[in-house]
Amino acid sequence: MKSMLTRRTGWRPLLRRMAVLGLAALVLGAMSLPVMAAPSGKGHGRGQGGPPFSDVPEDHWAFGNVMAMKARGIVEGYGNGLFGPHNRVTRLELVIMITRLIEAEDEALDIGLSEATAALAAAFRDYRSIPTWTGAQECLAYALEEGYLWPLLEDHSRTFQARTPATRLEVVVMLLEAMGLGDEARELSGADLGFRDAAAVPAWAVGYMALAVRLGIILGDAGNLHPHKPVTRCEMAAILDRADLDPDYDGDSGTVIGTLVSWTTNAAGDLTSITVRRHLGGGGAGSGGLSSPVTYEVSPDVEITVDGEDAGVDDLDTGLVVALSVEDDLVTEIDILAEDDESPATVSGVVTEVTDGTGSTPPVASTISIIPDTPGADEDDAETYVLAPGAVIIVNGTLGDLGDVRPGDEVTLHLNATGKVVLVVAEFEVKEDEGVIIGLVRDGDGDLVTLTILDGTRTATYTVAEDAEVTYGDETLSTDDVETGDEVELLIERGYVVTIVIVARAG
């Protein structure tokens, strides 16, 4: 069997590149791999053609991530047009995903089922509960032998618990071990994590979480790490798409949106490098902020445009919001998205009203009103800002439009010298909950209005969105099918249940 040490040496250039350029800012999550998913493949592009999954429409935040991973053959759906983006990833699926990620699945299959079963029988008391379909036990045995399975063995007393959902902590530790970064993580065992729930991280895992935060693998959520929170398929799609974990690949690719800091030219006046503070892409900053300055080399054939029209180096100015098309760390296109003539000021607050004047006749300015983030401010203190032409909108880390921003969202507005908004970075609350439904309220037409769940001794009542998605296994249902007694997992956005995953039916 090929030594993992040989393969892992390819991760060292990646680590150095990540440390210098900050290219690993990933939204933590995990992806469940269907049993018959295609083997991993090469390529870094987006999926082609129309949306293949009815439950991942084009406006889904992870659509591009899922399509890219499908195009690369890393994941597939369930064979009936469903991807199950909110389904939780099991510990078994996580192991298989990591094994495919390091391109070791073929080596794992070479072990053979009988040898794999013997190895697992010696390691786990519950080995009989581990599925025997092709690749399952082989990948586990391979991970056990190569040393990156141990993070899933902590505190489980020689049981593997194949069908138990994988947690954020387990994903982080196993990913870093498989990347060959375990030693680096352990060197940070005394680090101060700086998150409100840092005490929830076991002492043995502090260094792993610290390194994951440092590399941007985990960004935290409202000041918390949530180390024991289960992860979902769409969350890992984002990880796999944003991280290039192929040792043979040496460059960042994709679209980077940021504020222009500086640039250099050669003796002929041609652009040679460009430095930006990123808002989106190539790692981003998260939480509405700016990243540290990042410098990219520029292709000699770079195209510079403003509103689709040809432009040049003379049109660049500090503080401009730009979109960079990056291929293998080389900028091939620069699109100036919003005009500005100095570094933008920022204001933050809560949205009270949004007016989208795009396409209106006669023309009407697009505006956004916010309650400023100052002590004692209320709706009477709301301030209205006009958006500059081409203003960029980022909502929960995804490029969007003004229609995606709603009252109640928290925003940071980046202003140009004239006080117009050139960049909107908006965030809204996204949370998950689970439990058994103990109460349903329907209106006169029978439409589901609210549901109440019980989780242990805790109860919670939520309002259900009119277009809420409902799934049970590989079936797509409607809110009409939701019943008292169902065990459910809920995705809540802006206070409304938008996804109901029925884990077990009543009775």
ABEGO torsion letter per residue (X at the ends): XBBAAAAAAAAAAAAAAAAAAGAABBBBBBBBBBAABBBBBBEABBBBEBBABAABBAABAAAAAAAAAAAAGABBBAGAGBAGAABBBBAAAAAAAAAAAAGAAAAAAAAEAAAAAAAAAAABAAAAABBABBGAAAAAAAAAAAGAAAAAABGAGGBAGAABBBBAAAAAAAAAAAAGAAAAAAAAAABBAGBAAAAABBAAAAAAAAAAAAAGABAEBGGBAGAABBBBAAAAAAAAAABBABAABBEBBEBBBBBBABBBBBAAGBBABBBBBBABEGGEAEGGBBBBBBBBBBBAABBBBBGGBBBBAAABBBGBBBBBBBBGGBBABBBBABBBABBBBBBBEBBABBBBABGBOBBBBBBBBBBBBBBGBBAAABBBBBBBBGBBBBBGGBBBBAAABBBGBBBBBBBBAAGBBABBBBBBBBBBBBEBBABBBBBAAGBBABBBBBBEABBBBBBBBAABBBBBEABBBBAAABBBGBBBBBBBBGGBBABBBBABBBX
